[in-house]
Amino acid sequence: MALDRIDIAILEALQKDGRTTNAALAEKVGLSQSACSRRLDILEKSGVIKGYHARLSNAALGHKMTVIVHISLSGQFEKTLSDFEAAVKRCPNVLSCHLMSGEYDYILRIAAKDLEDYEHIHRDWLTAMPHVVKINSSFALREVIDRPNVGMMGE
């Protein structure tokens, strides 16, 4: 879907305040409320807008530790990958999981309460996942940036 300047203005406004009303959004981007609503519907149905949610603080919820985990599997066969991916989706502490090129097959970002909690996640979840042959864990010392989205074209 090609985005025009009005679409970009709508997306920028929603990134700053996803709770804005249609009326306020329409006024901000210079459209009528009905035209703005139609644009939003198109952006949602086309998958440009994937959803609306509150960004929660893991630390405020007691998960003060972020762990970056590199995983190697026994192979890259389709069944091996799909078995692992099905298992990793069940682990509630996994915030993101990416299939990678290079030395490791997957990189995970995990939230843990503390080192003892991560030990539990490692022992009861990660090592129990199918086809895992190597786990390399790195502990984040400080979050420098955590963007929910990339900047828009006009920035």
TORFI-918373 format. One record per residue: x, y, z of N, C-alpha, C, O in turn. Coordinates in Angstrom, 2 decimals, padded with zeros to 5 digits. Layout:
TORFI-918373
    neast   nnorth      nup   caeast  canorth     caup    ceast   cnorth      cup    oeast   onorth      oup
        X        Y        Z        X        Y        Z        X        Y        Z        X        Y        Z
...
END
This chain:
TORFI-918373
    neast   nnorth      nup   caeast  canorth     caup    ceast   cnorth      cup    oeast   onorth      oup
   000.85  -001.18   000.00   000.00   000.00   000.00   000.89   001.24   000.00   001.77   001.38   000.85
   000.65   002.13  -000.94   001.40   003.39  -001.00   000.77   004.38  -000.02  -000.44   004.59  -000.02
   001.60   004.98   000.81   001.13   005.93   001.80   001.31   007.35   001.28   002.38   007.70   000.79
   000.27   008.17   001.38   000.41   009.57   001.00   000.67   010.41   002.24   000.76   009.88   003.35
   000.79   011.71   002.06   001.14   012.59   003.18   000.09   012.57   004.28   000.42   012.73   005.46
  -001.18   012.39   003.93  -002.25   012.35   004.94  -002.15   011.05   005.75  -002.29   011.07   006.97
  -001.91   009.93   005.06  -001.71   008.66   005.78  -000.55   008.79   006.76  -000.65   008.37   007.92
   000.53   009.37   006.31   001.71   009.53   007.17   001.39   010.43   008.35   001.83   010.16   009.47
   000.63   011.49   008.12   000.24   012.39   009.22  -000.63   011.64   010.23  -000.48   011.83   011.44
  -001.54   010.79   009.74  -002.39   010.00   010.63  -001.52   009.05   011.47  -001.70   008.94   012.68
  -000.58   008.37   010.81   000.28   007.42   011.52   001.17   008.11   012.54   001.34   007.61   013.65
   001.72   009.25   012.18   002.55   010.01   013.14   001.73   010.41   014.36   002.20   010.29   015.49
   000.51   010.90   014.13  -000.35   011.32   015.24  -000.69   010.14   016.13  -000.68   010.26   017.36
  -001.00   008.99   015.54  -001.35   007.82   016.34  -000.15   007.27   017.10  -000.32   006.74   018.20
   001.04   007.38   016.53   002.24   006.92   017.26   002.47   007.78   018.50   002.94   007.28   019.52
   002.14   009.05   018.41   002.32   009.94   019.57   001.21   009.73   020.59   001.45   009.82   021.80
  -000.01   009.46   020.11  -001.14   009.27   021.01  -002.15   008.33   020.37  -003.03   008.75   019.62
  -002.03   007.05   020.68  -002.92   006.05   020.12  -004.33   006.11   020.67  -005.22   005.42   020.17
  -004.54   006.91   021.70  -005.87   007.02   022.31  -006.64   008.24   021.81  -007.74   008.52   022.29
  -006.08   008.95   020.86  -006.74   010.15   020.37  -008.09   009.79   019.73  -008.24   008.71   019.16
  -009.04   010.68   019.84  -010.35   010.43   019.24  -010.29   010.65   017.74  -009.39   011.31   017.23
  -011.25   010.09   017.03  -011.33   010.30   015.59  -011.50   011.77   015.28  -010.92   012.28   014.32
  -012.31   012.47   016.09  -012.54   013.91   015.86  -011.23   014.69   015.99  -010.93   015.54   015.15
  -010.46   014.41   017.03  -009.19   015.12   017.22  -008.19   014.76   016.12  -007.46   015.62   015.64
  -008.17   013.50   015.74  -007.27   013.06   014.68  -007.64   013.73   013.35  -006.76   014.20   012.64
  -008.91   013.76   013.03  -009.38   014.39   011.79  -008.98   015.86   011.75  -008.51   016.35   010.72
  -009.16   016.54   012.86  -008.79   017.96   012.91  -007.28   018.14   012.74  -006.83   019.05   012.04
  -006.50   017.28   013.37  -005.04   017.36   013.31  -004.51   017.17   011.89  -003.54   017.82   011.50
  -005.15   016.28   011.11  -004.65   015.99   009.76  -005.43   016.71   008.66  -005.13   016.56   007.48
  -006.43   017.50   009.05  -007.16   018.31   008.07  -008.19   017.55   007.24  -008.36   017.84   006.06
  -008.86   016.59   007.86  -009.91   015.83   007.18  -011.22   015.95   007.93  -011.24   016.34   009.10
  -012.30   015.62   007.26  -013.57   015.49   007.97  -013.49   014.21   008.80  -012.65   013.34   008.55
  -014.36   014.09   009.79  -014.35   012.90   010.64  -014.64   011.64   009.83  -014.02   010.60   010.07
  -015.57   011.71   008.90  -015.91   010.53   008.10  -014.75   010.13   007.18  -014.47   008.94   007.03
  -014.09   011.10   006.57  -012.95   010.80   005.71  -011.79   010.21   006.52  -011.11   009.29   006.07
  -011.58   010.74   007.71  -010.53   010.22   008.59  -010.84   008.79   009.01  -009.96   007.94   009.04
  -012.09   008.54   009.34  -012.51   007.20   009.74  -012.31   006.21   008.60  -011.87   005.08   008.83
  -012.63   006.62   007.36  -012.41   005.74   006.20  -010.92   005.44   006.02  -010.54   004.30   005.75
  -010.08   006.46   006.16  -008.63   006.28   006.03  -008.11   005.30   007.09  -007.32   004.41   006.79
  -008.57   005.49   008.33  -008.16   004.58   009.41  -008.57   003.15   009.10  -007.79   002.22   009.30
  -009.78   002.98   008.61  -010.27   001.64   008.27  -009.39   000.99   007.20  -009.06  -000.19   007.31
  -008.99   001.75   006.20  -008.12   001.23   005.14  -006.74   000.88   005.71  -006.19  -000.17   005.40
  -006.20   001.75   006.56  -004.89   001.50   007.16  -004.93   000.26   008.05  -003.95  -000.49   008.10
  -006.02   000.04   008.75  -006.16  -001.15   009.60  -006.34  -002.41   008.77  -005.66  -003.41   009.01
  -007.23  -002.38   007.79  -007.51  -003.56   006.97  -006.31  -003.98   006.11  -006.14  -005.16   005.82
  -005.49  -003.01   005.70  -004.33  -003.32   004.88  -003.15  -003.82   005.72  -002.15  -004.28   005.17
  -003.26  -003.72   007.04  -002.19  -004.20   007.92  -001.14  -003.17   008.25  -000.17  -003.48   008.94
  -001.29  -001.93   007.76  -000.34  -000.88   008.14  -000.46  -000.62   009.63   000.55  -000.51   010.33
  -001.69  -000.51   010.12  -001.94  -000.42   011.56  -002.27  -001.84   012.01  -003.29  -002.41   011.62
  -001.40  -002.40   012.85  -001.56  -003.79   013.27  -002.37  -003.94   014.55  -002.74  -005.05   014.91
  -002.65  -002.84   015.23  -003.43  -002.91   016.45  -003.18  -001.72   017.34  -002.35  -000.86   017.02
  -003.88  -001.67   018.43  -003.76  -000.59   019.42  -003.55  -001.26   020.77  -004.26  -002.21   021.12
  -002.60  -000.78   021.53  -002.35  -001.38   022.83  -001.63  -000.40   023.74  -001.08   000.60   023.29
  -001.64  -000.71   025.01  -000.89   000.07   026.00   000.52  -000.52   026.10   000.67  -001.74   026.17
   001.54   000.33   026.11   002.91  -000.13   026.31   003.14  -000.16   027.81   003.12   000.89   028.47
   003.36  -001.33   028.35   003.55  -001.49   029.78   005.03  -001.55   030.11   005.85  -001.95   029.29
   005.36  -001.15   031.30   006.73  -001.22   031.80   006.95  -002.59   032.43   006.32  -002.91   033.44
   007.84  -003.39   031.85   008.15  -004.69   032.44   008.71  -004.51   033.85   008.38  -005.26   034.76
   009.56  -003.49   034.03   010.16  -003.25   035.34   009.09  -002.92   036.38   009.14  -003.41   037.51
   008.11  -002.09   036.00   007.04  -001.73   036.93   006.19  -002.95   037.29   005.56  -002.98   038.35
   006.16  -003.94   036.40   005.39  -005.16   036.65   006.22  -006.24   037.33   005.79  -007.38   037.47
   007.44  -005.86   037.75   008.29  -006.78   038.50   009.31  -007.54   037.67   010.10  -008.30   038.23
   009.33  -007.35   036.37   010.31  -008.01   035.50   011.42  -007.00   035.18   011.40  -006.35   034.14
   012.37  -006.90   036.10   013.40  -005.87   036.01   014.59  -006.27   035.14   015.44  -005.44   034.84
   014.66  -007.52   034.73   015.81  -008.02   033.98   015.40  -008.33   032.54   014.39  -008.98   032.29
   016.22  -007.85   031.59   016.05  -008.20   030.18   017.22  -009.07   029.78   018.38  -008.72   030.02
   016.91  -010.20   029.15   017.94  -011.14   028.74   017.83  -011.34   027.23   016.74  -011.58   026.70
   018.95  -011.24   026.54   019.03  -011.53   025.12   019.60  -012.94   025.00   020.69  -013.22   025.49
   018.86  -013.81   024.35   019.23  -015.23   024.30   019.41  -015.65   022.84   018.52  -015.47   022.01
   020.58  -016.21   022.55   020.88  -016.76   021.23   020.69  -018.28   021.31   021.21  -018.93   022.21
   019.94  -018.82   020.37   019.61  -020.25   020.37   020.11  -020.89   019.08   019.90  -020.37   017.99
   020.78  -022.03   019.23   021.13  -022.86   018.07   020.33  -024.15   018.13   020.19  -024.76   019.19
   019.81  -024.54   016.98   019.04  -025.78   016.88   019.88  -026.86   016.22   020.96  -026.60   015.69
   019.36  -028.08   016.25   020.07  -029.22   015.68   020.05  -029.21   014.15   020.79  -029.97   013.53
   019.24  -028.38   013.55   019.17  -028.28   012.10   018.18  -027.21   011.70   017.53  -026.61   012.55
   018.08  -026.98   010.39   017.18  -025.95   009.89   016.06  -026.54   009.03   015.51  -025.87   008.16
   015.73  -027.79   009.28   014.62  -028.41   008.57   013.32  -027.71   008.97   013.21  -027.20   010.08
   012.35  -027.69   008.08   011.09  -027.01   008.35   010.42  -027.52   009.62   009.90  -026.72   010.40
   010.42  -028.82   009.85   009.81  -029.38   011.06   010.57  -028.94   012.31   009.96  -028.66   013.34
   011.88  -028.89   012.23   012.70  -028.45   013.36   012.34  -027.01   013.74   012.12  -026.71   014.91
   012.27  -026.15   012.74   011.94  -024.74   012.98   010.51  -024.61   013.51   010.27  -023.87   014.47
   009.56  -025.30   012.90   008.17  -025.15   013.34   007.95  -025.73   014.74   007.16  -025.19   015.51
   008.64  -026.82   015.08   008.53  -027.37   016.44   009.04  -026.36   017.47   008.40  -026.12   018.49
   010.21  -025.77   017.18   010.78  -024.79   018.10   009.87  -023.57   018.22   009.60  -023.10   019.32
   009.41  -023.05   017.10   008.58  -021.84   017.11   007.27  -022.06   017.86   006.80  -021.16   018.56
   006.69  -023.23   017.74   005.46  -023.52   018.49   005.75  -023.53   019.99   004.94  -023.03   020.78
   006.89  -024.08   020.38   007.24  -024.13   021.80   007.58  -022.75   022.36   007.16  -022.42   023.47
   008.32  -021.95   021.61   008.74  -020.64   022.12   007.53  -019.71   022.27   007.54  -018.83   023.14
   006.51  -019.89   021.45   005.31  -019.06   021.56   004.55  -019.33   022.86   003.79  -018.48   023.32
   004.76  -020.48   023.47   004.07  -020.82   024.72   004.76  -020.22   025.95   004.16  -020.16   027.02
   006.01  -019.79   025.82   006.74  -019.24   026.97   006.33  -017.79   027.19   006.61  -016.94   026.35
   005.66  -017.49   028.31   005.13  -016.15   028.52   006.20  -015.07   028.73   005.90  -013.89   028.58
   007.41  -015.46   029.06   008.46  -014.47   029.31   009.18  -014.03   028.04   009.95  -013.07   028.07
   008.95  -014.71   026.93   009.59  -014.33   025.67   008.83  -013.14   025.08   007.66  -013.24   024.73
   009.52  -012.00   024.98   008.92  -010.79   024.46   009.00  -010.72   022.94   008.09  -010.23   022.28
   010.11  -011.24   022.39   010.26  -011.29   020.94   011.17  -012.45   020.58   012.02  -012.87   021.37
   010.97  -012.96   019.38   011.76  -014.09   018.88   011.95  -013.88   017.39   010.99  -013.63   016.66
   013.19  -013.98   016.93   013.50  -013.75   015.52   014.32  -014.90   014.98   015.32  -015.30   015.58
   013.91  -015.45   013.84   014.71  -016.41   013.09   015.82  -015.60   012.44   015.56  -014.57   011.82
   017.06  -016.07   012.57   018.22  -015.29   012.16   019.05  -015.99   011.09   018.98  -017.21   010.93
   019.82  -015.21   010.37   020.90  -015.75   009.57   022.15  -015.65   010.44   022.14  -014.94   011.45
   023.20  -016.34   010.09   024.44  -016.23   010.85   024.64  -017.38   011.81   024.13  -018.48   011.60
   025.41  -017.11   012.87   025.86  -018.15   013.78   024.73  -018.84   014.55   024.77  -020.05   014.74
   023.73  -018.07   014.99   022.63  -018.63   015.78   021.36  -018.68   014.94   021.18  -017.90   014.01
   020.49  -019.60   015.28   019.24  -019.75   014.54   018.17  -018.75   014.99   017.40  -018.25   014.17
   018.12  -018.47   016.29   017.11  -017.55   016.83   017.74  -016.61   017.85   018.71  -016.95   018.53
   017.16  -015.42   017.94   017.47  -014.49   019.02   016.16  -014.19   019.73   015.16  -013.85   019.10
   016.17  -014.32   021.06   015.00  -014.06   021.89   015.30  -012.89   022.83   016.43  -012.70   023.26
   014.27  -012.12   023.13   014.35  -011.10   024.18   013.39  -011.57   025.26   012.20  -011.77   025.01
   013.92  -011.74   026.47   013.17  -012.33   027.57   013.12  -011.37   028.75   014.12  -010.72   029.06
   011.97  -011.28   029.40   011.82  -010.51   030.62   011.82  -011.47   031.80   011.12  -012.48   031.80
   012.64  -011.14   032.81   012.71  -011.97   034.02   012.69  -011.05   035.24   013.11  -009.90   035.18
   012.18  -011.59   036.35   012.13  -010.80   037.59   013.52  -010.56   038.14   013.84  -009.45   038.58
   014.35  -011.60   038.10   015.70  -011.53   038.64   016.47  -012.73   038.11   015.97  -013.47   037.27
   017.70  -012.91   038.58   018.53  -014.01   038.11   017.92  -015.38   038.43   017.99  -016.30   037.61
   017.34  -015.50   039.60   016.70  -016.77   039.98   015.52  -017.09   039.05   015.33  -018.24   038.65
   014.75  -016.07   038.70   013.63  -016.26   037.78   014.15  -016.67   036.40   013.58  -017.55   035.76
   015.24  -016.04   035.94   015.80  -016.42   034.64   016.32  -017.86   034.68   016.20  -018.60   033.70
   016.91  -018.26   035.80   017.38  -019.64   035.91   016.20  -020.61   035.71   016.34  -021.62   035.03
   015.06  -020.29   036.30   013.85  -021.09   036.14   013.41  -021.12   034.67   013.09  -022.18   034.13
   013.39  -019.95   034.03   013.00  -019.87   032.61   013.96  -020.70   031.77   013.53  -021.45   030.90
   015.24  -020.57   032.03   016.27  -021.31   031.28   016.08  -022.82   031.46   016.08  -023.57   030.49
   015.92  -023.24   032.71   015.83  -024.67   033.03   014.51  -025.28   032.56   014.49  -026.35   031.94
   013.40  -024.60   032.86   012.09  -025.21   032.62   011.51  -024.92   031.23   010.64  -025.65   030.77
   011.97  -023.88   030.59   011.43  -023.53   029.28   012.46  -023.73   028.18   012.26  -024.55   027.28
   013.55  -022.97   028.24   014.48  -022.94   027.10   015.14  -024.28   026.83   015.16  -024.74   025.68
   015.67  -024.91   027.86   016.34  -026.20   027.62   015.36  -027.31   027.28   015.76  -028.34   026.73
   014.08  -027.11   027.59   013.07  -028.12   027.28   012.49  -027.97   025.87   011.74  -028.83   025.41
   012.84  -026.88   025.19   012.30  -026.68   023.84   012.93  -027.66   022.87   014.11  -027.99   023.00
   012.16  -028.12   021.90   012.66  -029.14   020.97   013.81  -028.64   020.10   013.80  -027.50   019.63
   014.80  -029.53   019.91   015.90  -029.34   018.96   016.94  -028.31   019.40   017.83  -027.98   018.62
   016.86  -027.80   020.63   017.85  -026.82   021.11   019.15  -027.54   021.44   019.15  -028.51   022.21
   020.25  -027.06   020.86   021.55  -027.65   021.17   022.51  -026.66   021.84   023.51  -027.06   022.44
   022.21  -025.34   021.72   023.08  -024.35   022.35   022.27  -023.13   022.74   021.43  -022.65   021.97
   022.53  -022.64   023.96   021.88  -021.44   024.47   022.97  -020.50   024.97   023.82  -020.89   025.76
   022.94  -019.25   024.50   023.89  -018.24   024.93   023.09  -017.06   025.45   022.35  -016.43   024.69
   023.23  -016.75   026.74   022.45  -015.69   027.37   023.32  -014.48   027.69   024.43  -014.62   028.20
   022.79  -013.29   027.37   023.45  -012.03   027.71   022.45  -011.19   028.49   021.27  -011.12   028.14
   022.92  -010.54   029.54   022.05  -009.76   030.42   022.22  -008.28   030.13   023.33  -007.74   030.17
   021.10  -007.62   029.83   021.13  -006.19   029.53   021.44  -005.42   030.82   020.81  -005.65   031.85
   022.40  -004.52   030.75   022.75  -003.71   031.90   021.86  -002.47   032.01   021.51  -002.04   033.11
   021.50  -001.92   030.86   020.66  -000.71   030.85   020.00  -000.61   029.49   020.62  -000.87   028.46
   018.73  -000.22   029.48   018.03   000.03   028.22   018.34   001.45   027.78   018.11   002.41   028.52
   018.85   001.58   026.58   019.19   002.89   026.04   018.04   003.42   025.18   017.70   004.60   025.25
   017.46   002.54   024.38   016.33   002.94   023.54   015.45   001.72   023.29   015.95   000.60   023.15
   014.16   001.94   023.24   013.21   000.87   022.94   012.05   001.51   022.19   011.05   001.91   022.79
   012.19   001.59   020.88   011.16   002.20   020.06   010.10   001.17   019.69   010.43   000.02   019.38
   008.84   001.56   019.72   007.81   000.63   019.26   007.74   000.59   017.73   007.29  -000.40   017.16
   008.19   001.67   017.07   008.13   001.77   015.61   009.30   002.60   015.09   009.92   003.35   015.85
   009.59   002.47   013.82   010.60   003.31   013.19   010.01   004.69   012.97   008.79   004.86   012.96
   010.87   005.68   012.79   010.40   007.02   012.51   009.71   007.08   011.14   009.95   006.24   010.28
   008.86   008.07   010.96   008.13   008.18   009.70   009.00   008.85   008.65   010.06   009.39   008.95
   008.53   008.81   007.40   009.30   009.30   006.27   009.67   010.77   006.39   010.74   011.17   005.91
   008.84   011.57   006.99   009.07   013.01   007.05   010.08   013.41   008.11   010.45   014.58   008.18
   010.52   012.49   008.95   011.39   012.87   010.07   012.85   012.73   009.70   013.72   013.01   010.53
END
